Amino acid sequence: MDAKGPDILDGLGQSDIETAGASDTQDARADLAERAEKEEKAGNQVEWSVSAGLTGFLAQNSISFGFTSYQSGRLYLVGRDPKGGIHINERQFPHAMGLTGDRDSLWLVTQHQIYRFANPLRPGEIGNGTYDTIYTPREVLVTGALDGHDIGLDVKGRPIFVNTRWNCLAAPSETHSFKPLWKPPFISTLIDEDRCHLNGLAMAEGGEAGYVTAVSRSDTIDGWRDRRDKGGVLIDVKADKVLLSNLSMPHSPRLHQDKVWLLNSGTGDLGFVDPASKKPKFEPVTFCPGFARGLSFHGDYAFVGLSKPRYKRFEGLALDNRLAEKDTDPWCGVQVIDIRNGKVVEWIRLDGTVAELYDVAVLPDVTTAMALTLNSGELITLITVEDHQL
């Protein structure tokens, strides 16, 4: 193999967004006028902006990241353009939600399916002169519309996901829509009623479900909506008990550096809980200017997804007043936060028709990634062969 690797898959990535180098501009523009025109007609206009140091930060840490938007029905992959600046690849997936992965694979929860993508490129191989990672759909699990939220992988690399409609953790089934694995102790029965709005999942070491978040302990249909302000809970799955109460619409719990980090979305706080403490409490680290949802880590840095309100205001939540006190508008985008001091070190922002994000995933050892959909014509001609001894 050539030391630089072959250039394969010519013609991929024609619908990417590419941003100019930070020295030229901080605004990300559609690389084709035709694309911009089509999006304008479709009512999907987005203006991108990025911090001047984001490209260098990704390079220094050898990472890229992805995030999802159920509102736009898209998966966004953010990396570095080989020519300089930020490169953004976006693909349509209806009601894109939970996301987890690495360089080799990516899992995505959508409206009624769970996708497993695999990267067929070996080290040194490049697609279209740009991509070192091409997430190719290799498995689609049909679950039906379960309002799936967060997703994690068990010790065998198989998915565990939050089944919000049925108030439980679940796994895909070979014969049915899903296999129930666990339900909160305050949910009296397995039923197709979103009672507590179970949403977040933190996987523990060894591939077990560690902690989950819910908006309330409600045990009646839609009961959580009346408890958004202070009804939220963090639950220890193994111990089968509530670890922390009085949270406000908590999301995205993650185990990191021996702490359970989460987003107290209703107040706008990124913080943590020490699960080993005799009296666990939520310790805020920093305020995030938006409805915080989607959390991923790389060392001492947290990647936090932010959304704007669905109906002009975050009614009934402390977040609304806190934004007013700080005289700031809510964000839609991803902020990179140093968890040692709460400082925002880098960011990417979306303005326009896309206002709500769901999940974020850091992708180690990825420079520039793209994803293919089942409708991608490239899947017909993309033929790769697994290593063999023939």
Summary of the structure (lengths in Angstrom):
residues: 390
radius of gyration: 20.5
end to end distance: 18.1
largest distance: 68.0
contacts: 1327
relative contact order: 0.16
helix: 9%
strand: 43%
